[in-house]
Amino acid sequence: MDVIRLAADPKRSSNVVNSINIIDRLLKLGRLQGPLKKLFCLGGLESDQDFVSVHGVSSLLCYDGGVV
């Protein structure tokens, strides 16, 4: 992920890093793990690390200028 983050637009990278930090905090609340993963159509992922990785990489590759 660092290679993609370093090559991406700095603003985009910053937004992705911030969103991952927020998602990490939400995942730690336990009761939000399932609903949060389902929100991103990744409800089948059991690993929180996999979820954050998939979300982070897709955000860097699919970012369209909106809020990440």
C-alpha positions in Angstrom: 0.0 0.0 0.0 2.9 2.4 0.7 4.0 2.3 -3.0 0.5 3.2 -4.1 0.2 5.9 -1.4 3.5 7.5 -2.2 2.7 7.6 -6.0 -0.8 9.0 -5.5 -1.8 12.6 -5.3 -0.8 13.9 -1.8 -4.3 15.2 -1.1 -5.8 11.8 -2.1 -3.2 10.0 0.0 -4.0 12.2 3.0 -7.7 11.6 2.7 -7.2 7.8 2.5 -4.9 7.8 5.5 -7.5 9.8 7.5 -10.4 7.5 6.4 -8.4 4.4 7.4 -7.7 6.0 10.8 -11.4 6.6 11.3 -12.4 3.1 10.1 -9.8 1.6 12.5 -11.4 3.5 15.4 -14.9 2.4 14.4 -13.8 -1.3 14.0 -12.5 -1.2 17.6 -16.0 -0.5 18.8 -16.9 -4.1 18.0 -20.6 -3.7 17.5 -20.0 -1.6 14.3 -17.7 -4.2 12.6 -20.5 -6.0 10.7 -22.5 -3.0 9.7 -19.4 -1.1 8.6 -18.1 -3.9 6.4 -21.6 -4.4 4.9 -21.7 -0.7 4.1 -18.7 -1.2 1.8 -20.1 -4.5 0.4 -17.4 -6.4 2.3 -19.5 -8.1 5.0 -18.0 -11.5 4.2 -14.5 -10.4 5.3 -13.7 -11.7 8.8 -10.3 -9.9 9.1 -10.4 -6.3 10.0 -6.9 -5.9 8.5 -8.2 -7.3 5.2 -11.1 -4.9 5.3 -9.0 -1.8 5.9 -6.5 -2.9 3.2 -9.2 -3.5 0.6 -10.9 -0.2 1.4 -7.6 1.8 1.4 -6.4 0.4 -1.9 -9.7 0.8 -3.6 -10.0 4.4 -2.3 -6.6 5.2 -3.8 -7.4 3.6 -7.2 -11.1 4.7 -7.5 -11.0 8.2 -6.0 -13.0 10.7 -8.0 -12.4 13.9 -6.1 -15.3 13.3 -3.7 -15.0 12.6 0.0 -13.2 9.4 0.8 
